[in-house]
Amino acid sequence: MSNNFDSGALSPKLQSITTSVSDAIAACEGDTIALLALLRQLEFLHREIRDGVFQGSLPQNRQGLYALLREIEMEGGWPYIERMRLQAFLARMEPEEPGN
């Protein structure tokens, strides 16, 4: 891809991905193991993009770096997949009755 790639041309592909993920979420609803597998797959894809083609496409000069940083700042920051903290996970569990 060229550095002048029009991100608008990617919109239909991104919308298709969004629809597919939404469909997968609906299909997994209520199935914790399936939802966990979906989250793992999304994390894997994020890492694959970040560590692979994204790093290879990073700017090689100050002007390119400035443009990238400006894009990050203007469009919502750095993409990040947050993991649920163990405390938040445990807080969702009901306390056990004594003797159980």
WOBEL-V157418 format. One line per field, one symbol per residue. psi: psi as a letter, one per 30 degrees, with the letter a starting at -180 (. if undefined). burial: # if it has 24 or more other C-alpha atoms within 12 Angstrom, else .. A space follows every 50 residues. Layout:
BEGIN
psi = ???
burial = ???
END
This chain:
BEGIN
psi = klfgkjffffeeeeeeeeeeeeeeeeffkfjeeeeeeeeeeeeeeeeeee fceeefgklgleeeeeeeeeeeefggakkkjkkkkeeeeeffkkkkkkf.
burial = .....................................#...#........ ..................................................
END
